[in-house]
Amino acid sequence: MIESSDRTPLPRDFFDRPVLEVAPDLLGRTLVRMTDDGPIELRLTEVEAYAG
């Protein structure tokens, strides 16, 4: 889990890995969506990964 408050966007190559490696690395990350009313932030506390 990521303990840092770093808000640097993840590079595309972060996601260019097998899903079962990416999913656990997303735990604790914060998603930020900018809206007209300001930012909406969501901390990821659960993820699901399917390797089909």
PDB file of N, CA, C, O and CB in Angstrom:
ATOM      1  N   MET A   1       0.841  -1.190   0.000  1.00  0.00           N
ATOM      2  CA  MET A   1       0.000   0.000   0.000  1.00  0.00           C
ATOM      3  C   MET A   1       0.880   1.245   0.000  1.00  0.00           C
ATOM      4  O   MET A   1       1.949   1.256   0.609  1.00  0.00           O
ATOM      5  CB  MET A   1      -0.953   0.003   1.220  1.00  0.00           C
ATOM      6  N   ILE A   2       0.433   2.279  -0.675  1.00  0.00           N
ATOM      7  CA  ILE A   2       1.184   3.521  -0.783  1.00  0.00           C
ATOM      8  C   ILE A   2       0.846   4.408   0.405  1.00  0.00           C
ATOM      9  O   ILE A   2      -0.324   4.701   0.647  1.00  0.00           O
ATOM     10  CB  ILE A   2       0.877   4.245  -2.119  1.00  0.00           C
ATOM     11  N   GLU A   3       1.849   4.832   1.139  1.00  0.00           N
ATOM     12  CA  GLU A   3       1.636   5.699   2.293  1.00  0.00           C
ATOM     13  C   GLU A   3       1.912   7.164   1.973  1.00  0.00           C
ATOM     14  O   GLU A   3       1.640   8.039   2.794  1.00  0.00           O
ATOM     15  CB  GLU A   3       2.513   5.253   3.444  1.00  0.00           C
ATOM     16  N   SER A   4       2.440   7.433   0.807  1.00  0.00           N
ATOM     17  CA  SER A   4       2.827   8.784   0.423  1.00  0.00           C
ATOM     18  C   SER A   4       1.609   9.616   0.028  1.00  0.00           C
ATOM     19  O   SER A   4       0.604   9.085  -0.446  1.00  0.00           O
ATOM     20  CB  SER A   4       3.830   8.740  -0.727  1.00  0.00           C
ATOM     21  N   SER A   5       1.718  10.921   0.229  1.00  0.00           N
ATOM     22  CA  SER A   5       0.656  11.833  -0.227  1.00  0.00           C
ATOM     23  C   SER A   5       1.020  12.425  -1.585  1.00  0.00           C
ATOM     24  O   SER A   5       0.478  13.459  -1.977  1.00  0.00           O
ATOM     25  CB  SER A   5       0.419  12.967   0.807  1.00  0.00           C
ATOM     26  N   ASP A   6       1.933  11.778  -2.300  1.00  0.00           N
ATOM     27  CA  ASP A   6       2.373  12.231  -3.617  1.00  0.00           C
ATOM     28  C   ASP A   6       1.190  12.262  -4.575  1.00  0.00           C
ATOM     29  O   ASP A   6       0.480  11.266  -4.711  1.00  0.00           O
ATOM     30  CB  ASP A   6       3.491  11.317  -4.168  1.00  0.00           C
ATOM     31  N   ARG A   7       0.970  13.389  -5.237  1.00  0.00           N
ATOM     32  CA  ARG A   7      -0.147  13.548  -6.174  1.00  0.00           C
ATOM     33  C   ARG A   7       0.311  13.497  -7.623  1.00  0.00           C
ATOM     34  O   ARG A   7      -0.428  13.903  -8.519  1.00  0.00           O
ATOM     35  CB  ARG A   7      -0.868  14.860  -5.914  1.00  0.00           C
ATOM     36  N   THR A   8       1.514  13.005  -7.863  1.00  0.00           N
ATOM     37  CA  THR A   8       2.026  12.911  -9.220  1.00  0.00           C
ATOM     38  C   THR A   8       1.233  11.875 -10.004  1.00  0.00           C
ATOM     39  O   THR A   8       1.080  10.745  -9.540  1.00  0.00           O
ATOM     40  CB  THR A   8       3.522  12.556  -9.215  1.00  0.00           C
ATOM     41  N   PRO A   9       0.723  12.235 -11.185  1.00  0.00           N
ATOM     42  CA  PRO A   9      -0.009  11.243 -11.995  1.00  0.00           C
ATOM     43  C   PRO A   9       0.880  10.043 -12.320  1.00  0.00           C
ATOM     44  O   PRO A   9       2.088  10.179 -12.515  1.00  0.00           O
ATOM     45  CB  PRO A   9      -0.526  11.887 -13.304  1.00  0.00           C
ATOM     46  N   LEU A  10       0.267   8.893 -12.372  1.00  0.00           N
ATOM     47  CA  LEU A  10       0.994   7.673 -12.701  1.00  0.00           C
ATOM     48  C   LEU A  10       1.299   7.657 -14.198  1.00  0.00           C
ATOM     49  O   LEU A  10       0.446   8.006 -15.014  1.00  0.00           O
ATOM     50  CB  LEU A  10       0.181   6.411 -12.289  1.00  0.00           C
ATOM     51  N   PRO A  11       2.506   7.257 -14.550  1.00  0.00           N
ATOM     52  CA  PRO A  11       2.833   7.184 -15.973  1.00  0.00           C
ATOM     53  C   PRO A  11       2.114   6.016 -16.634  1.00  0.00           C
ATOM     54  O   PRO A  11       1.721   5.060 -15.967  1.00  0.00           O
ATOM     55  CB  PRO A  11       4.347   7.051 -16.171  1.00  0.00           C
ATOM     56  N   ARG A  12       1.949   6.101 -17.925  1.00  0.00           N
ATOM     57  CA  ARG A  12       1.251   5.057 -18.669  1.00  0.00           C
ATOM     58  C   ARG A  12       1.901   3.689 -18.478  1.00  0.00           C
ATOM     59  O   ARG A  12       1.197   2.681 -18.420  1.00  0.00           O
ATOM     60  CB  ARG A  12       1.213   5.409 -20.146  1.00  0.00           C
ATOM     61  N   ASP A  13       3.230   3.634 -18.380  1.00  0.00           N
ATOM     62  CA  ASP A  13       3.886   2.335 -18.234  1.00  0.00           C
ATOM     63  C   ASP A  13       3.600   1.664 -16.888  1.00  0.00           C
ATOM     64  O   ASP A  13       3.828   0.464 -16.739  1.00  0.00           O
ATOM     65  CB  ASP A  13       5.375   2.499 -18.406  1.00  0.00           C
ATOM     66  N   PHE A  14       3.103   2.425 -15.905  1.00  0.00           N
ATOM     67  CA  PHE A  14       2.655   1.816 -14.651  1.00  0.00           C
ATOM     68  C   PHE A  14       1.579   0.767 -14.935  1.00  0.00           C
ATOM     69  O   PHE A  14       1.548  -0.292 -14.308  1.00  0.00           O
ATOM     70  CB  PHE A  14       2.115   2.897 -13.678  1.00  0.00           C
ATOM     71  N   PHE A  15       0.703   1.076 -15.882  1.00  0.00           N
ATOM     72  CA  PHE A  15      -0.418   0.197 -16.206  1.00  0.00           C
ATOM     73  C   PHE A  15      -0.063  -0.861 -17.254  1.00  0.00           C
ATOM     74  O   PHE A  15      -0.851  -1.770 -17.513  1.00  0.00           O
ATOM     75  CB  PHE A  15      -1.583   1.020 -16.697  1.00  0.00           C
ATOM     76  N   ASP A  16       1.110  -0.742 -17.846  1.00  0.00           N
ATOM     77  CA  ASP A  16       1.529  -1.676 -18.885  1.00  0.00           C
ATOM     78  C   ASP A  16       2.224  -2.895 -18.262  1.00  0.00           C
ATOM     79  O   ASP A  16       3.353  -3.241 -18.608  1.00  0.00           O
ATOM     80  CB  ASP A  16       2.469  -0.974 -19.893  1.00  0.00           C
ATOM     81  N   ARG A  17       1.511  -3.522 -17.341  1.00  0.00           N
ATOM     82  CA  ARG A  17       1.993  -4.701 -16.624  1.00  0.00           C
ATOM     83  C   ARG A  17       0.812  -5.648 -16.448  1.00  0.00           C
ATOM     84  O   ARG A  17      -0.330  -5.260 -16.691  1.00  0.00           O
ATOM     85  CB  ARG A  17       2.632  -4.317 -15.234  1.00  0.00           C
ATOM     86  N   PRO A  18       1.068  -6.865 -16.034  1.00  0.00           N
ATOM     87  CA  PRO A  18      -0.047  -7.792 -15.790  1.00  0.00           C
ATOM     88  C   PRO A  18      -1.000  -7.249 -14.716  1.00  0.00           C
ATOM     89  O   PRO A  18      -0.570  -6.646 -13.733  1.00  0.00           O
ATOM     90  CB  PRO A  18       0.492  -9.173 -15.363  1.00  0.00           C
ATOM     91  N   VAL A  19      -2.278  -7.473 -14.923  1.00  0.00           N
ATOM     92  CA  VAL A  19      -3.314  -6.937 -14.044  1.00  0.00           C
ATOM     93  C   VAL A  19      -3.114  -7.358 -12.584  1.00  0.00           C
ATOM     94  O   VAL A  19      -3.433  -6.594 -11.672  1.00  0.00           O
ATOM     95  CB  VAL A  19      -4.683  -7.390 -14.526  1.00  0.00           C
ATOM     96  N   LEU A  20      -2.590  -8.559 -12.358  1.00  0.00           N
ATOM     97  CA  LEU A  20      -2.405  -9.031 -10.980  1.00  0.00           C
ATOM     98  C   LEU A  20      -1.218  -8.347 -10.291  1.00  0.00           C
ATOM     99  O   LEU A  20      -1.047  -8.485  -9.080  1.00  0.00           O
ATOM    100  CB  LEU A  20      -2.203 -10.549 -10.970  1.00  0.00           C
ATOM    101  N   GLU A  21      -0.406  -7.620 -11.043  1.00  0.00           N
ATOM    102  CA  GLU A  21       0.646  -6.787 -10.458  1.00  0.00           C
ATOM    103  C   GLU A  21       0.154  -5.355 -10.246  1.00  0.00           C
ATOM    104  O   GLU A  21       0.486  -4.720  -9.245  1.00  0.00           O
ATOM    105  CB  GLU A  21       1.894  -6.791 -11.356  1.00  0.00           C
ATOM    106  N   VAL A  22      -0.637  -4.853 -11.193  1.00  0.00           N
ATOM    107  CA  VAL A  22      -1.117  -3.473 -11.122  1.00  0.00           C
ATOM    108  C   VAL A  22      -2.120  -3.288  -9.976  1.00  0.00           C
ATOM    109  O   VAL A  22      -2.036  -2.317  -9.225  1.00  0.00           O
ATOM    110  CB  VAL A  22      -1.760  -3.069 -12.456  1.00  0.00           C
ATOM    111  N   ALA A  23      -3.054  -4.209  -9.849  1.00  0.00           N
ATOM    112  CA  ALA A  23      -4.141  -4.049  -8.869  1.00  0.00           C
ATOM    113  C   ALA A  23      -3.639  -3.777  -7.454  1.00  0.00           C
ATOM    114  O   ALA A  23      -4.086  -2.804  -6.847  1.00  0.00           O
ATOM    115  CB  ALA A  23      -5.008  -5.287  -8.858  1.00  0.00           C
ATOM    116  N   PRO A  24      -2.730  -4.586  -6.892  1.00  0.00           N
ATOM    117  CA  PRO A  24      -2.286  -4.304  -5.527  1.00  0.00           C
ATOM    118  C   PRO A  24      -1.526  -2.979  -5.410  1.00  0.00           C
ATOM    119  O   PRO A  24      -1.542  -2.348  -4.353  1.00  0.00           O
ATOM    120  CB  PRO A  24      -1.410  -5.434  -5.035  1.00  0.00           C
ATOM    121  N   ASP A  25      -0.863  -2.557  -6.487  1.00  0.00           N
ATOM    122  CA  ASP A  25      -0.133  -1.295  -6.449  1.00  0.00           C
ATOM    123  C   ASP A  25      -1.062  -0.082  -6.487  1.00  0.00           C
ATOM    124  O   ASP A  25      -0.634   1.035  -6.199  1.00  0.00           O
ATOM    125  CB  ASP A  25       0.839  -1.229  -7.607  1.00  0.00           C
ATOM    126  N   LEU A  26      -2.327  -0.295  -6.839  1.00  0.00           N
ATOM    127  CA  LEU A  26      -3.300   0.801  -6.834  1.00  0.00           C
ATOM    128  C   LEU A  26      -3.890   1.051  -5.453  1.00  0.00           C
ATOM    129  O   LEU A  26      -4.415   2.134  -5.194  1.00  0.00           O
ATOM    130  CB  LEU A  26      -4.416   0.508  -7.813  1.00  0.00           C
ATOM    131  N   LEU A  27      -3.814   0.073  -4.570  1.00  0.00           N
ATOM    132  CA  LEU A  27      -4.358   0.239  -3.216  1.00  0.00           C
ATOM    133  C   LEU A  27      -3.696   1.415  -2.513  1.00  0.00           C
ATOM    134  O   LEU A  27      -2.473   1.555  -2.514  1.00  0.00           O
ATOM    135  CB  LEU A  27      -4.166  -1.048  -2.389  1.00  0.00           C
ATOM    136  N   GLY A  28      -4.517   2.243  -1.922  1.00  0.00           N
ATOM    137  CA  GLY A  28      -4.018   3.410  -1.208  1.00  0.00           C
ATOM    138  C   GLY A  28      -3.792   4.621  -2.082  1.00  0.00           C
ATOM    139  O   GLY A  28      -3.534   5.708  -1.564  1.00  0.00           O
ATOM    140  N   ARG A  29      -3.881   4.467  -3.394  1.00  0.00           N
ATOM    141  CA  ARG A  29      -3.724   5.605  -4.304  1.00  0.00           C
ATOM    142  C   ARG A  29      -4.977   6.470  -4.245  1.00  0.00           C
ATOM    143  O   ARG A  29      -6.042   6.013  -3.829  1.00  0.00           O
ATOM    144  CB  ARG A  29      -3.455   5.125  -5.763  1.00  0.00           C
ATOM    145  N   THR A  30      -4.840   7.707  -4.661  1.00  0.00           N
ATOM    146  CA  THR A  30      -5.959   8.641  -4.682  1.00  0.00           C
ATOM    147  C   THR A  30      -6.277   9.012  -6.123  1.00  0.00           C
ATOM    148  O   THR A  30      -5.406   9.452  -6.873  1.00  0.00           O
ATOM    149  CB  THR A  30      -5.644   9.907  -3.847  1.00  0.00           C
ATOM    150  N   LEU A  31      -7.545   8.826  -6.498  1.00  0.00           N
ATOM    151  CA  LEU A  31      -8.021   9.281  -7.805  1.00  0.00           C
ATOM    152  C   LEU A  31      -8.523  10.708  -7.644  1.00  0.00           C
ATOM    153  O   LEU A  31      -9.213  11.019  -6.673  1.00  0.00           O
ATOM    154  CB  LEU A  31      -9.149   8.340  -8.372  1.00  0.00           C
ATOM    155  N   VAL A  32      -8.186  11.565  -8.579  1.00  0.00           N
ATOM    156  CA  VAL A  32      -8.628  12.959  -8.523  1.00  0.00           C
ATOM    157  C   VAL A  32      -9.338  13.295  -9.819  1.00  0.00           C
ATOM    158  O   VAL A  32      -8.796  13.105 -10.908  1.00  0.00           O
ATOM    159  CB  VAL A  32      -7.432  13.925  -8.281  1.00  0.00           C
ATOM    160  N   ARG A  33     -10.545  13.792  -9.691  1.00  0.00           N
ATOM    161  CA  ARG A  33     -11.343  14.231 -10.853  1.00  0.00           C
ATOM    162  C   ARG A  33     -11.633  15.709 -10.664  1.00  0.00           C
ATOM    163  O   ARG A  33     -12.228  16.104  -9.662  1.00  0.00           O
ATOM    164  CB  ARG A  33     -12.689  13.397 -11.000  1.00  0.00           C
ATOM    165  N   MET A  34     -11.219  16.522 -11.615  1.00  0.00           N
ATOM    166  CA  MET A  34     -11.471  17.953 -11.535  1.00  0.00           C
ATOM    167  C   MET A  34     -12.850  18.251 -12.129  1.00  0.00           C
ATOM    168  O   MET A  34     -13.164  17.822 -13.239  1.00  0.00           O
ATOM    169  CB  MET A  34     -10.360  18.755 -12.275  1.00  0.00           C
ATOM    170  N   THR A  35     -13.661  18.987 -11.381  1.00  0.00           N
ATOM    171  CA  THR A  35     -14.993  19.379 -11.838  1.00  0.00           C
ATOM    172  C   THR A  35     -15.111  20.900 -11.752  1.00  0.00           C
ATOM    173  O   THR A  35     -14.224  21.566 -11.217  1.00  0.00           O
ATOM    174  CB  THR A  35     -16.110  18.682 -10.992  1.00  0.00           C
ATOM    175  N   ASP A  36     -16.197  21.442 -12.274  1.00  0.00           N
ATOM    176  CA  ASP A  36     -16.431  22.880 -12.187  1.00  0.00           C
ATOM    177  C   ASP A  36     -16.566  23.342 -10.734  1.00  0.00           C
ATOM    178  O   ASP A  36     -16.277  24.494 -10.413  1.00  0.00           O
ATOM    179  CB  ASP A  36     -17.685  23.257 -12.972  1.00  0.00           C
ATOM    180  N   ASP A  37     -17.010  22.427  -9.856  1.00  0.00           N
ATOM    181  CA  ASP A  37     -17.177  22.756  -8.440  1.00  0.00           C
ATOM    182  C   ASP A  37     -15.926  22.479  -7.614  1.00  0.00           C
ATOM    183  O   ASP A  37     -15.935  22.659  -6.396  1.00  0.00           O
ATOM    184  CB  ASP A  37     -18.335  21.980  -7.869  1.00  0.00           C
ATOM    185  N   GLY A  38     -14.868  22.049  -8.258  1.00  0.00           N
ATOM    186  CA  GLY A  38     -13.624  21.744  -7.553  1.00  0.00           C
ATOM    187  C   GLY A  38     -13.282  20.273  -7.691  1.00  0.00           C
ATOM    188  O   GLY A  38     -14.000  19.521  -8.350  1.00  0.00           O
ATOM    189  N   PRO A  39     -12.179  19.860  -7.067  1.00  0.00           N
ATOM    190  CA  PRO A  39     -11.736  18.472  -7.209  1.00  0.00           C
ATOM    191  C   PRO A  39     -12.572  17.506  -6.382  1.00  0.00           C
ATOM    192  O   PRO A  39     -13.061  17.843  -5.303  1.00  0.00           O
ATOM    193  CB  PRO A  39     -10.285  18.350  -6.810  1.00  0.00           C
ATOM    194  N   ILE A  40     -12.723  16.307  -6.908  1.00  0.00           N
ATOM    195  CA  ILE A  40     -13.312  15.191  -6.173  1.00  0.00           C
ATOM    196  C   ILE A  40     -12.188  14.179  -6.001  1.00  0.00           C
ATOM    197  O   ILE A  40     -11.573  13.760  -6.981  1.00  0.00           O
ATOM    198  CB  ILE A  40     -14.576  14.563  -6.927  1.00  0.00           C
ATOM    199  N   GLU A  41     -11.919  13.788  -4.764  1.00  0.00           N
ATOM    200  CA  GLU A  41     -10.833  12.850  -4.485  1.00  0.00           C
ATOM    201  C   GLU A  41     -11.386  11.586  -3.854  1.00  0.00           C
ATOM    202  O   GLU A  41     -12.269  11.631  -2.997  1.00  0.00           O
ATOM    203  CB  GLU A  41      -9.779  13.491  -3.565  1.00  0.00           C
ATOM    204  N   LEU A  42     -10.850  10.460  -4.294  1.00  0.00           N
ATOM    205  CA  LEU A  42     -11.293   9.159  -3.815  1.00  0.00           C
ATOM    206  C   LEU A  42     -10.078   8.287  -3.562  1.00  0.00           C
ATOM    207  O   LEU A  42      -9.272   8.075  -4.468  1.00  0.00           O
ATOM    208  CB  LEU A  42     -12.253   8.488  -4.825  1.00  0.00           C
ATOM    209  N   ARG A  43      -9.932   7.785  -2.360  1.00  0.00           N
ATOM    210  CA  ARG A  43      -8.810   6.902  -2.028  1.00  0.00           C
ATOM    211  C   ARG A  43      -9.237   5.464  -2.293  1.00  0.00           C
ATOM    212  O   ARG A  43     -10.286   5.029  -1.819  1.00  0.00           O
ATOM    213  CB  ARG A  43      -8.357   7.088  -0.535  1.00  0.00           C
ATOM    214  N   LEU A  44      -8.428   4.727  -3.049  1.00  0.00           N
ATOM    215  CA  LEU A  44      -8.744   3.336  -3.383  1.00  0.00           C
ATOM    216  C   LEU A  44      -8.457   2.430  -2.189  1.00  0.00           C
ATOM    217  O   LEU A  44      -7.322   2.329  -1.722  1.00  0.00           O
ATOM    218  CB  LEU A  44      -7.936   2.872  -4.618  1.00  0.00           C
ATOM    219  N   THR A  45      -9.499   1.781  -1.711  1.00  0.00           N
ATOM    220  CA  THR A  45      -9.352   0.870  -0.572  1.00  0.00           C
ATOM    221  C   THR A  45      -9.637  -0.568  -0.962  1.00  0.00           C
ATOM    222  O   THR A  45      -9.357  -1.492  -0.198  1.00  0.00           O
ATOM    223  CB  THR A  45     -10.276   1.285   0.562  1.00  0.00           C
ATOM    224  N   GLU A  46     -10.191  -0.757  -2.147  1.00  0.00           N
ATOM    225  CA  GLU A  46     -10.452  -2.112  -2.677  1.00  0.00           C
ATOM    226  C   GLU A  46     -10.204  -2.100  -4.175  1.00  0.00           C
ATOM    227  O   GLU A  46     -10.474  -1.108  -4.852  1.00  0.00           O
ATOM    228  CB  GLU A  46     -11.920  -2.584  -2.361  1.00  0.00           C
ATOM    229  N   VAL A  47      -9.697  -3.193  -4.680  1.00  0.00           N
ATOM    230  CA  VAL A  47      -9.558  -3.373  -6.115  1.00  0.00           C
ATOM    231  C   VAL A  47      -9.909  -4.815  -6.452  1.00  0.00           C
ATOM    232  O   VAL A  47      -9.796  -5.709  -5.614  1.00  0.00           O
ATOM    233  CB  VAL A  47      -8.118  -3.018  -6.594  1.00  0.00           C
ATOM    234  N   GLU A  48     -10.330  -5.022  -7.670  1.00  0.00           N
ATOM    235  CA  GLU A  48     -10.566  -6.378  -8.170  1.00  0.00           C
ATOM    236  C   GLU A  48      -9.764  -6.522  -9.446  1.00  0.00           C
ATOM    237  O   GLU A  48      -9.664  -5.584 -10.236  1.00  0.00           O
ATOM    238  CB  GLU A  48     -12.099  -6.661  -8.417  1.00  0.00           C
ATOM    239  N   ALA A  49      -9.199  -7.687  -9.644  1.00  0.00           N
ATOM    240  CA  ALA A  49      -8.404  -7.947 -10.841  1.00  0.00           C
ATOM    241  C   ALA A  49      -8.783  -9.285 -11.416  1.00  0.00           C
ATOM    242  O   ALA A  49      -8.892 -10.282 -10.703  1.00  0.00           O
ATOM    243  CB  ALA A  49      -6.902  -7.902 -10.532  1.00  0.00           C
ATOM    244  N   TYR A  50      -8.979  -9.292 -12.699  1.00  0.00           N
ATOM    245  CA  TYR A  50      -9.329 -10.530 -13.391  1.00  0.00           C
ATOM    246  C   TYR A  50      -8.334 -10.760 -14.509  1.00  0.00           C
ATOM    247  O   TYR A  50      -8.200  -9.944 -15.421  1.00  0.00           O
ATOM    248  CB  TYR A  50     -10.779 -10.479 -13.944  1.00  0.00           C
ATOM    249  N   ALA A  51      -7.652 -11.859 -14.429  1.00  0.00           N
ATOM    250  CA  ALA A  51      -6.744 -12.243 -15.507  1.00  0.00           C
ATOM    251  C   ALA A  51      -7.437 -13.349 -16.291  1.00  0.00           C
ATOM    252  O   ALA A  51      -7.476 -14.505 -15.869  1.00  0.00           O
ATOM    253  CB  ALA A  51      -5.332 -12.714 -14.956  1.00  0.00           C
ATOM    254  N   GLY A  52      -7.978 -12.970 -17.427  1.00  0.00           N
ATOM    255  CA  GLY A  52      -8.850 -13.841 -18.140  1.00  0.00           C
ATOM    256  C   GLY A  52      -8.233 -14.785 -19.071  1.00  0.00           C
ATOM    257  O   GLY A  52      -8.935 -15.564 -19.716  1.00  0.00           O
TER     258      GLY A  52
END
